[in-house]
Amino acid sequence: MRSPKLAALELRRFGRGRLPRAALVALLVLPLLYGALYLWSFWDPYGRLDRIPVALVNDDEGATADGGRLTAGDDLTKGLLDSEVFEWHRVSAAEARRGVEDGTYYLSLTMPADFSRRLASSAGASPETSALQVRTNDANNYIVGQISRTVFNEVRTAASTKASRSFLDKIFISFSDIHGQTVKAAQGADRLNSGIGKAEKGSEDLADGLTEAKKGSGRLAKGLKKLNSGAGDLEDGSKQVAEGTQALADRVNGVADKVGPFLKDNEKTIGDTARLVADSSKTIRRHLDTLVERAPAAARGAHTASGVLDGVYTRRCEQPALPDPACPDLRKAKETAADVATVADDLNTLIADQDGDLNELDTHLATLQKQAQALADRAPHLSEDLDDAVRRINKLNEGAGKVAAGAKKLHAGLGTARTGAADLDTGIGELKTGADDLQGGIYKLADGSGKLAGGLHDGAGKIPDYDKKDRDRRTGVMADPVQLASEDLHHAPNYGTGFAPYFIPLSLWVGAMVAYMLIPPLNRRALAAGAPAWRIAVAGWLPVAAIGVLQTAALMAVLHWAVGLQMARAAGTVGFLFLVTACFAAIVQWLNARFGAAGRILVLALLMLQLTSAGGTYPVQTSPGFFNAIHPFLPMSYVVEALRRLITGGGTGPVWQACAVLTAFTAGALALTALSARRRQVWTLDRLHPELSL
């Protein structure tokens, strides 16, 4: 009898009675318990986080920043309540702590009292980091704690980004302020540079002026030196003049004291005498020619008369024992005659000196006449003139004293001026040196101010000046500068879709395992008939493979239309699962055929090894080394990888590799089963009395 017919006969047994039919239905439905129910329960847990009760505590007291009120805690609380990420419960800190401890809340989120104050401090001198406080309790649920950490990291990032935006916006506003102030500074530097240019010209003029001043101060010092020397001479001379005028005044005052009364008493006599002299001079001038002729004879006559009188005086007055009473008169006459003789001699001499030219003599006589006449005219006022002269001489003396004192002061002052001029010359020299240094410094300053102005203009051009639109755009970028530009090549829409490649082969393995609990791995009819071993193996494999196909069809129908599993390659997925269930059936058949009752335990153990090493949940690289070592040698590893490509999309290379591996496993398992069938055709004591029966 052929293997398909033997398989059909095996399946037909399940149509006899209610219990066999119920068992068949149970075989068909059993994978749904593992596949559909598991996936349904895990289908979209992240989409139902709003059902998880979480305590929300807002202790934030707010803060004042830039003259405004900052209530970051209230803003964040409102945002969380509106987001409905969790089932938020606003409670106190004590209630939150107690609720997390007893399981009322899975976790709690607390905004501390200084939450806003610390955020506001970012713009101050002592910035502080604010913190959101999360309390979890893994005794309630470990996975929720892991999920909450991811969610709250996003919350923290959002809060930090908002605070950063505010802080950066202030920075950009400060940039605008700095730009404006730098522009003003650049304009001021331009004005400074212009002023320094004028100052440079002024310093040059100052240096030139001080050069001329230095020359002038040198000349002044030399001139004052000479003046000081001259003032010394003046002081000495004025002192001598003062002393002379003092002596003159003393003598004049002395003479005036003596002569004054005489002049006052003899003004008339003096006048008469002066007139007599004037008249005589006039007369002489008239008789000058006669005088020239008679002067010699007159001189001789005068001498003769003088000699006679002298002889008479001698005889009568000097020789006699008793002088003549007329002696005084004789003496006067004698003296007068002597005087006349002297005058006659003088006149004669004068005439002789003029060599007979009387014009000059006449001139002198005219002068004498004039002066004598003037004296005669002033004679009545001689005492007054004397007093006036004395007063003038006294004033002259007083003035000379003042001149001497002034000259002394002048000398002293010029000495001081000389010293000051020397100091002035030295000071102007120093000023000139300083002016030269100043000119050089101002030149450098002008150059530096030009560079400063240019630098400020360049700096103003480099300092950004953002308007509100630019600030918003830039603060958005800088507050969150790195975006995760993720590209999901083949997106799994939910948690269940991602886990389907793991739970589907699990359910098919369980289906094959349970099927061989009801169906013998080796067909008894074929064994009894002595059929070939390969036919016995195929006859025992086909019924379970057929049931596996029905299990697969039922499972995928429920997953697609009831649960909502969407497959990128639906037909390919179903066809590949037919190969999977055929492979799993062959492997389970061989283990049961070869090891009997112990084979069922090995089937379960092999399932556990495959589940832990297939990488269905976490990448196998995260598992211990043992599981990484057995991963390439187990069929479910290839099944999971192929189903991911068939359900979510991607290259089909792993699918074809899995098909080859599964085909090899199927053929190998059937071959081993055939060997086991050949062994089973020989009855042994162990088969008649097995040590263990399940």
Summary of the structure (lengths in Angstrom):
residues: 694
radius of gyration: 76.7
end to end distance: 29.2
largest distance: 241.3
contacts: 2097
relative contact order: 0.09
helix: 80%
strand: 4%
